[in-house]
């Protein structure tokens, strides 16, 4: 799905108003909603089929999850995501791996579903690959908090079912799929690298939320765990991605969400893939 989210000022600290005003029209309406200046963001998963495995990367908001942070997502009674996955030819039983770039509520919701009043893994045969450094702070967060709700509903049932693989942030699944630490948004945030037929692509998760941050990488995302680290990670990622020229599969950029990072003056811009 694609929605107008928080405004630029509500999303970022350090916005240079004049510099932003000069380029704002270029981002409207596709990435910034005119009038409200809300970021237009997608919320989505990626389905990856390799020679060996069927892999789901990030699992959206889920159905019926508690969410005190984003009221619009609180107990959403919507199983459309699962039906669209079935329409793509993937039964829950066929998923081999579930990977989460990080464990915010819009990235791990469908990790579990409610059956007879209990949260159970949605994918009964899958290994759920999660960074140990991401899980640990959530586990330690104590009772009652937002993270704790997500932990209790979307993470703990997976661990209790024995389906969690808690890994290092540079874990490699095989020579086609591996993680790279991209910390800042959260304590254990990872990018997921894919290689196929000699080509590489990177899923970047929430190290960047909007194409406008290619132009202004130093804007600090307000809910980053460590916003300064987030800026450093974003800059390094953009620089590397522009040099490599490989496709970037973003979590939240507006549809089609995939493209390439291109150097532009002292910053970068994002060019969508043609298809
Ligand atoms: Zn997100």
Boltz pocket constraint, residues with backbone or C-beta under 6 A from the ligand:
constraints:
  - pocket:
      binder: B
      contacts: [[A, 104], [A, 106], [A, 107], [A, 206], [A, 251], [A, 252]]
      max_distance: 6.0
